[in-house]
Amino acid sequence: MQHQILSATPLITDQAVIVGMLMIILGVVFYTSGLQNRLIKGFYNIIPPLLLCYFLPGLLNSANVFDGESSPLPAIGSRYFLPTCLILFLLNLDLKELWTLRKNAGIMFVTGTIGIMLGGPLAVWMIGTISPDTVGGSGSDAAWRGLGTLAGSWIGGSANQLAVREIVQPSAKLFSAIIAVDVFVAYLWMALLLYGASRYEKIDRWFRAESSDVKLLSEKLEQKNRNNRRYPEVKDFIIMLSIAFGGTGLATWLAKPIAKYIQENHPTLANLSLTNEYFWIILFATIAGIALSFTSARKLEFAGASKLASVFLYLLIITIGMQMDILAISENPGLFIVGFIWLIFHALLLFAVGRYFKIPFFYFALGSMSNVGGVASASVTASAFHPSLISAAVLLCVFSYAIGTYAGWFTALLMQMVSP
């Protein structure tokens, strides 16, 4: 009887009505998350807005209010919004400024990335020797596919996670479980880093680190923000949209013949996802964003390019959430153990390198959250040290957006190799 109910025609089939519902959900989540009510703030400290943007549409899908699997909205979001937001995020990539952070922030960022790329396969191998079913599976339910999207998130961010998702194509059920692992494990780690930020002086003494350069960096970035901040005009938004969607169109135009050629002449490269059209769309969109960062288009960041990118990202997230099966979270709790082992390896490697090179804890936290947390979490973590340091967090996160998709994809291949 229950199966018949779930298989019945959804309550709402009109896509315009569904779009309205999704936007109302997004508006309610963001409005309430900004309220200062003690109970509401406590709720969002436990359940972050990002998680609700995934799971509220998933609840409606699971309750058969609408059918996310047959809706065209997730495909529209993936094809148009994802490459568009990547281009806008990458406009702010300042390689010259990034080079000035190479000594401490660079070392810890690279260490954090390596920790994620090696920690994932290590966790899969370890759990595979104890519980093969946890990290096994076949087809779209193969655990490495879902965990590959987690690598994209923990090296870049949500946009990279969704890009890797389109490349490795895990099932909606598996991806639902991975989102829960992502949010729970990553936010627990972020809480530990924020706790450490409140006691950074003691940790710096343990690292034997001198933190005077952190103060100099905060003063420099504060001055830069003060000199370049401006109010956006309508033409700024039009130009940003034209650049982003134009770049997406160009990336799609270039990707189709390349993917078709490889599929017809080198089909064995499908194991590396090189026959996947979406792989090439993301590649060319990333290249376009990086190339534009060397032009005057980079100044659009001061008019809010990354904020507009975040809007597209959340529109994408809420359409992806339409396909989720909430009940899938409880089907493989062992994936949480994989996530914990993964981040423990990442943390231990950062501690070892930080202590060896006597690097202040700020760079430890920044290097980690620029990988694991993305722009929002890294900015919150940086602001716990000093508000002006948010710019450094954003700078590293933009670089992580540039490499996250491909590092995540490569990590997915490594996990596939060690899967039982």
C-alpha positions, 0 to 999 in steps of 0.5 A, spaced: 500 500 500 505 504 501 509 503 495 502 504 491 502 511 494 509 513 493 508 511 486 502 515 485 502 521 481 505 527 484 501 532 488 504 538 484 506 537 476 507 544 474 514 546 473 512 554 474 509 552 481 515 548 483 520 553 482 515 558 486 516 553 492 523 552 491 524 560 491 520 560 497 524 555 501 530 559 499 528 565 501 525 562 508 532 559 509 536 565 508 531 570 512 530 566 518 538 564 518 539 572 519 534 573 525 537 574 532 532 570 536 536 565 540 532 559 539 533 560 531 540 562 532 541 555 536 538 551 531 542 554 525 548 553 529 546 545 529 543 545 522 546 550 517 542 553 512 546 549 506 544 543 509 536 545 509 537 548 502 539 540 500 534 537 504 527 541 504 526 539 497 528 532 498 523 532 503 518 534 498 520 529 493 520 523 498 513 525 500 511 525 493 509 532 493 513 533 486 517 528 482 524 531 482 527 525 478 523 527 472 523 534 473 527 538 468 529 543 473 536 539 476 538 538 469 537 546 467 541 547 474 547 543 472 548 545 465 547 553 466 548 555 473 554 551 475 559 553 470 556 560 470 557 560 478 564 557 477 566 563 472 564 568 476 567 565 482 574 565 478 574 572 476 577 574 483 583 569 482 589 574 483 595 569 482 600 575 484 596 576 491 596 569 492 603 568 490 605 573 496 601 568 501 605 562 498 610 561 504 605 560 510 598 560 507 601 556 501 604 551 504 598 549 509 593 550 503 597 545 499 598 540 505 590 540 506 589 539 499 594 533 499 591 530 506 584 530 502 587 527 496 590 521 500 586 521 506 580 519 502 583 513 498 586 511 505 579 511 508 576 507 503 582 502 503 581 501 511 574 500 511 574 496 505 578 491 509 573 491 515 567 492 511 567 491 504 560 493 503 560 500 506 565 502 500 563 497 495 557 497 491 556 497 483 554 501 477 551 508 480 551 506 487 558 504 487 561 508 494 567 511 490 562 515 486 559 518 492 565 519 495 568 522 489 563 528 490 565 529 497 572 530 495 570 535 490 567 539 496 573 538 501 578 540 496 574 546 492 566 547 495 559 545 493 560 548 486 566 543 485 562 537 488 556 538 484 561 538 478 564 532 480 557 529 481 556 530 474 562 527 471 562 520 476 554 520 476 552 517 483 545 515 484 541 520 487 540 515 493 548 515 494 549 522 493 543 524 499 547 520 504 554 523 502 551 530 503 549 528 510 556 526 511 559 532 508 555 537 512 556 533 519 563 531 519 565 538 515 561 542 520 564 538 526 571 540 524 569 547 523 567 547 530 573 545 532 577 550 528 573 555 531 575 553 538 582 553 536 581 560 534 579 562 541 586 559 543 590 560 538 596 563 542 597 557 546 597 553 539 602 558 536 606 556 542 606 549 541 607 550 534 613 555 536 610 560 531 611 567 530 604 570 528 606 577 527 606 576 519 598 575 521 597 582 523 601 585 517 597 581 513 590 583 516 592 590 515 594 590 508 588 586 506 583 591 510 587 597 506 585 594 500 578 592 501 577 600 503 580 602 497 576 598 492 569 597 495 564 600 491 556 600 490 554 595 484 550 598 478 545 595 473 550 595 468 555 591 473 550 585 473 548 585 466 556 585 464 557 579 469 551 575 467 553 576 459 560 574 461 558 568 465 553 565 461 557 567 455 563 563 457 558 557 459 555 558 452 562 558 449 564 552 454 558 548 451 560 549 444 567 547 445 566 541 449 560 537 445 565 536 439 571 534 443 567 529 447 564 526 441 570 525 438 573 521 444 567 517 444 568 515 437 575 514 436 578 513 444 572 509 447 577 506 453 578 513 455 571 513 458 574 510 464 577 517 465 571 521 464 574 524 458 568 522 454 563 525 458 561 532 455 560 535 462 567 534 464 569 538 458 564 544 459 567 545 466 574 544 464 573 550 459 568 554 464 574 554 469 579 556 463 575 562 461 574 564 469 581 564 470 583 567 463 578 573 465 581 574 472 587 577 468 583 582 465 579 588 467 573 583 469 577 582 475 574 588 478 567 586 477 569 582 484 568 589 488 561 590 485 559 583 487 561 578 482 562 572 488 555 574 491 552 573 484 555 567 483 553 564 490 546 566 488 547 561 482 550 556 486 544 556 491 539 556 485 543 549 483 543 546 490 536 547 491 534 544 484 539 538 486 536 537 492 529 535 488 532 529 487 534 526 494 531 521 497 532 522 505 531 515 507 537 513 504 541 517 509 540 511 514 542 506 509 549 506 510 551 509 516 558 506 515 560 512 510 560 517 516 566 513 519 569 513 512 568 521 513 571 521 520 578 517 518 578 522 512 578 528 515 583 525 521 588 524 516 587 531 513 588 534 520 594 530 522 598 531 516 596 539 517 599 538 524 605 535 522 607 540 517 605 546 521 609 544 527 615 542 523 615 549 519 613 553 525 607 556 522 601 560 526 595 556 527 591 562 523 594 559 516 593 552 519 585 553 520 585 557 513 589 552 509 584 547 512 577 550 511 579 553 504 579 546 502 574 543 506 569 548 508 569 553 501 568 560 501 563 561 507 566 556 512 573 559 511 571 566 511 567 565 518 574 561 520 578 567 518 574 572 521 574 569 528 582 571 528 580 578 524 575 581 520 580 583 515 583 576 514 576 574 510 580 577 504 585 572 504 580 566 505 576 568 499 583 568 495 585 561 497 578 559 496 578 562 489 584 558 487 581 551 490 575 552 486 580 552 480 583 546 482 577 542 486 573 539 480 579 536 477 583 534 484 576 531 486 575 527 480 582 524 480 581 523 488 575 519 485 579 515 481 584 513 486 578 511 491 575 507 485 582 503 484 582 501 492 575 499 492 573 492 494 
